[in-house]
């Protein structure tokens, strides 16, 4: 959640953030009103409660008419205290409920607007030029015996698939390469739970606008995660961390599940937009003043991985309206897909500042010993979707695929050879 000091001391900053996201900025005035009324009701309750205690002490010392008057006042105060307490609690509940709907404050410099208002920061690598019509990853996957979409749908339904043979080996090689890079850069490797409690999902901001994307196991009141960011963010919930240990960096390997609600008709073919995939996710807890620099490190580590798999890509600065509720700033990297003639997202890194830590109560002690909230950041280091870019950018005329050099030690192959004939000449 947002810092209440900003709401109270610099509400115009929050209004500007809301407008940049395309959200209603009137929520700021509503929050300020509720906050003032809540604090007034709490003050009234505390004042009445203090008087009630004072009267209670006086009753035992009084007698006669004075005692009767004090007893009457005590009874009156009891009712007033109860009413004031109820009012303060009701206003606090309304305030907290509304506050939880307010997204993180956008970092200065982030583009204003929606999904199409991103800013391209750089393009890296040369797009491949083929002397044949390039195949898409679906056809290549079938020829290589790497992807079986038909049986995935038969077994589990639309947007499911099997990775088979070299497809399974390619994903394991890719994710092992990503994990090794993370370890070399000081990350602690983690195999994370894929089912989490509601407080973990809500704490990371995925039960607001994104709730329809999340699978819920109602019988157990648990949620399937769409990213290991969720369990990694909740890993230190309700803890006070040693500031000397920060930044704490974790690399989580997990299967991820997304309902893809609202994406009917979008990217229904292949493995680009699916309900289940595997991913290695970077996560960091750091001091708030370290967050912007840590964010750029995450971006550079993502670029380093893309260089290892030798695919052309671009980096975009995501516009405020497309950040999601937790992020203050987000950079996406998008790989070139020859079959589509366009860039598609393969990684994303977000600076969530103290937004998630406030919800999950992850803190450290400052130099004065006072608890303060840490900042959290996340970034994708590799995921199943990368297989698309690797197959399409490294394909050859006969349907074989040259394996990027960095992947060869993990895969044990230099070239992926077709096991089925091409469907076209």
Secondary structure as UniProt FT lines:
FT   HELIX           4..9
FT   HELIX           11..21
FT   HELIX           26..59
FT   TURN            60..61
FT   HELIX           64..99
FT   TURN            100..101
FT   TURN            108..109
FT   TURN            115..116
FT   STRAND          119..124
FT   HELIX           137..144
FT   STRAND          147..148
FT   HELIX           149..156
FT   TURN            158..159
FT   STRAND          162..163
FT   HELIX           166..184
FT   TURN            185..186
FT   STRAND          188..191
FT   STRAND          195..197
FT   HELIX           198..203
FT   TURN            204..205
FT   TURN            209..210
FT   HELIX           211..213
FT   STRAND          215..217
FT   TURN            218..221
FT   STRAND          222..224
FT   HELIX           229..234
FT   TURN            235..238
FT   STRAND          239..241
FT   HELIX           243..245
FT   STRAND          248..257
FT   TURN            261..262
FT   TURN            264..265
FT   TURN            270..271
FT   STRAND          276..286
FT   HELIX           288..290
FT   HELIX           291..308
FT   TURN            309..310
FT   STRAND          313..317
FT   HELIX           320..322
FT   STRAND          329..337
FT   TURN            338..341
FT   STRAND          342..351
FT   TURN            353..354
FT   HELIX           355..360
FT   STRAND          362..365
FT   TURN            367..368
FT   STRAND          371..373
FT   STRAND          375..383
FT   TURN            384..385
FT   HELIX           386..393
FT   TURN            397..398
FT   STRAND          401..402
FT   HELIX           405..411
FT   STRAND          415..416
//
